[in-house]
Amino acid sequence: MLTEQEKQDFVLSTINPMADTTLPFLTRVVGVIDDQTGEHRGTGFFCMLGGRQAVVTAAHVLRDAAKTGRFQSLAFTRGPGEPPGIVAGTITYADQFDLAIYLPSRSFPIGEQKSFWPEERIERNPDLLLKDYLFVQGFPRRFSRFTTLGGNALVSETLAYGAMMRYRSCDVPSDEKRQFDRDLPDYPYLPDEFLQPHQFALNFSVEPASFIAPGGRGLEQRQSIISDWSEVFQANPETTFGDTFPEQKSRGAHGMSGSPVWRIGAASRPVKDWSPSWSQLIGIVTGWNEARQVLVATSASKLDEVLKTP
């Protein structure tokens, strides 16, 4: 049995391997302003669904972009040095789950550093996340600037974060509840009615020890681990650059909507043998509650239902 400190050390040790492993599957949602420039609107990811290539994000990311009236179309980034791919195919919306799936009309041309997450590693059983460590990676708006669509640099850095699921009292099995409350007497349960049946929440503290710093400049970069929230979301002339865009907020998880959530696969297995290859994609970030310090996600088990949407 690991001590609490050993558990924390293990979770921190998984951040960089998980970030490296999952970065190839991430994409940025871009609102196309003209044939040269675009604006970062959120995060998405490449995966295989129903034997087809798909790009998944939160429905409100695309809906909100359309409401602005500023964009000619939408695009998804295709990797470092590659111009974004303009949407040319079917987008299926399931607003009840806040999910959107883009099915390209033909093979989506991604860069050599990008790939599609395998369908067999998309978790259909949401119960398996209860006792595993979770990992999320996405593109916060604080780290993103106006995008040049014509093939020049696309400046954006990811935010990688490891956490546990945040429980409601009803999430803890009845035969474990007494021991759970004894071990964690001050546990900050979420209200039972806080989430819808298709949702789960993960801790997203304002004092993270596993954010990725914005210290370098480049193409979809990750940098060294930092521990100060203000370094991530407060404007700082030494760590930020370029012009901000309309509605950009300097603080918060803005831009993380649509980010994939994985469970790292360590539950009930020896952590000394852990590998990122054990990870399973288990959800999609659809919201952030600052007061409760949680990200809210839709279970990946709902993706099949979205595909069946007429």
N, C-alpha and C positions, 0 to 999 in steps of 0.2 A: 504494500500500500504506500503510495507516494504521500509525502507531507505536503502541506499547502504551498510551501516555498518551492518544493520540487515541481509541483504542478505548474506554478507560475513560470518557473525557469523553463520547463518543457514547452509551454505555450509560446513563450517568447522565442525559443529556438526554432519554432516552426514557421515564423513569419516570413523570413527571407526565402526559404525553400518553397513555401507555398506561393509567394509573390512571383518568384521566377517561373514556377510551373504554370501559373494561371494567366500571366500577362499575355501570352500569345492568343488568348481567347477573347480579350477585351477589345471593345471598339467605343469610339465616341460618337454620340449623336450630334450632327452638325446641321444647323439651319443655314441654307444657302442664300446669301444676300445678293451676290451677282456671280459671274463666272470666275472671279478672282478671290472672293472673300466669303467666309462663313463664320458662324458663331456657335460655340460649344453650348449644347443644351442639356446634356445628360450622358449617362453611360449605358452601354448595351454589351451583348456578348454573342459570339458565334457558337453555334452548336448544330448538331444533327437532330432532326425531329421527323419521325415518320419516314425515315430514309431520305430526307431532303435537307439541303442546306437551309439554315434559318438564322435570323438575327433577332434576338429577344431584348426587349427593354420594357420599362413601365409605360402603360398607356398614356398616363398624364404627361409624360415627357413629350410625346409627339402631339398630343392634343393642345398642350399649352404653347408649343412652338407655333402651331397653326393659328392659334388665337391672336398672336401678336400682329399678324398681317405683314411682317417684315421680310418673310422668306419666300423665295421663288419655289423652293422644293426642300427636301430633306436629303441628307447623305450620311453615310457611315464611314469612318476612317478605316483604311485597309492595311495600315502598318506604316512603319517609318519610311519616309521618302516616297510614299505612294499618295497620289491625289485621292480624296475620298470618293467612294462609289455612290453615285446618285441613285435614289430609290427608283426602281423600275420593275415593279411587280406588285404582288398582293400584300397588303398589311391587314392582318386579322386582329381586331380589337375585342377584348373581353373586359369591359369596364368594371364588371362586378368583381373581378380579380385584380384590376389595374394592370393588366398585361397586354402587350402588343407583340405580335410575331410577324416579321417581314419574311416572306418567302420569295426569293428572287425568281424572276421569270426564266433565268438561265443560270449557269454556274457563276457564283459570285467571285470575282477575281481578287483574291486577297494576296497580300505580300508574302514573301517567303518566310517571314518571321511570325506569321499569323496562322491559325489553324481553327478547326471546328471541334468543339468539345464532343466526345463520343456519346452517342445516345444511351449506350449501356451503362454509362456512369452518371446518369441523371436519376436521382433518388425519387422513387415513387412512394416510399413509405415514410411519411412525415414523423412517425414515432421514433425513428432511429436518431433524430437529432437531439433528443432529450438529454442524453448523457455524453455527448461528444463535444469536442471543442469546435468552434465555428470560425470561419475566416471569410472576410469580405475584401474585395479590392475594386476600386472605381476611380473616376476622374472628378475630383471636386472642382467647382467653378473657380475657387480661389486660385487654383494653379493653372488656369487656362486663359488664353488670350485670343484675340482675333486670329482666325485661321486663314492662311493663304491656300486656296484650292488649286492653284496652277502648278503644283509640284514642288513648291518651296517648303521650308521647314514648318512642321506642325508642332507647336510648342504646347506640351501638356505633360504633367507628372501625376502619377497615381498615388492613391492613399490606400495602404494596406493595413488591415486591422484584424486582430484575433480576439475572440471573446467567447463567453458562454451564452447559451440561450437564457433569456430572462423569464422566469417562471411566473405563472399565475398559480394561485393555490390549487386550482383544479387540475393543473398539469402534473402535479406530483402524485404518483400512484398511492392509493389509500394505505397500502401495506407498508409504504416507506415514509409516510407523512410525519409520523411521530419522531422517527430518527432524524429526518431532514430538519425539522424544527428544533430538535435538540442540538444538532450540530451547527445550525445557522439561525440562532434565535432572533436575530435582527434582520433577516433576509427581506429585501424590499420587494415583496410580491407586487405584481401588477394586478389591478382589479380584474376579476373573472370576466367582466363584460368589456374589457379594454380591446380585445381582439375579436375579429370575425373568425369563423371556423377554418377558413383557408389561410389564416395568417399565423405567424410566430414573430417573436421579438428577440433581439439580441442586444446585450449590453453595449452601449456606445458612450463611454465616459468622457467627461470634459477634461480628464487628466490622463490621456492615453500614453502608454509607454511603448506603443508599437506603431506610431505613425511614421510615414516615410517623409523625410525632410525634402524641401524644395531647393536644396543648395546648388544643384547644377542646372545647366540649360541644355536642352536637347530634345530628342524625339521620344515621347512616352517613357520618360525615365523613372527609375526609382533611385532613391538616395539613402543616406544613412538613417538609422533609427533615431528619432528624437522623442522627447518627453514633454515638451511644453506646448500645450494647445494653442497658445497665442502665436507661436511660430508658424503654425499651420494656417490659421484662419484670420490673423490680423495683418493688415498691410504693413510691410516693412521694406523700405527702399533698398535694403541690402539683399533681400531674398525674393523680391518680386520685380517684375519688369514688364514693359509694354503698357498699352492702354487698356483700361478696363472697358467692359461693354455694358450696355443698358441693363439695369436691374441686377447687376452683379452685387452680391452681398459678401462682406469681408469676413463673416463669421458663420459657422454652421456647416451642416452636411450637405449643402446645396450642390447639386450635380451628381450626387451619389445614387439618385434614383435610377433604377435599371441595372444596378450593379449585381453581379451574381454572388450568391452566398454558398460556401461549401462547408460540409463537415469534414474534418481532416482524417477521420477513419481510425482514431486512436482508441475509441471506446472498447473496453473489454479485450484489449490487445496489448502486448508488451511494448511500452513506449520506446524502449531501447532499439527496437527493430523498425520504428516508424519510418514511413516513406511517403512523400507527396502522392505517389501512385495509389495510395489507399483512399484518397479523397473522393468525395461524391458531391455533385452539384445538387443542393437541396432547396434553393430558394432564390428569389429576386427581390431586391430592396425596392419598396414602394413608398416609404415614408420615414420621417424622422420626428421624434417627439423629444424636444429639448428638455422639457420639464421632467420627464421620466428617464431621460438619458438612455434612450433606446432607439435603434433602427427597427422599423417594422418591415417584414418581408412576406411575400406570398409564396406558399409552398410550390416547389417545382412539380409536384404531383398534379397541378392544375394545367400544366402545359398541354397535355393530351386533350383535355376538355376544350381548350382554346382552339386547337387544330380542328375540332369537330364543329366549331361555331359556324352556322350557315353564312 
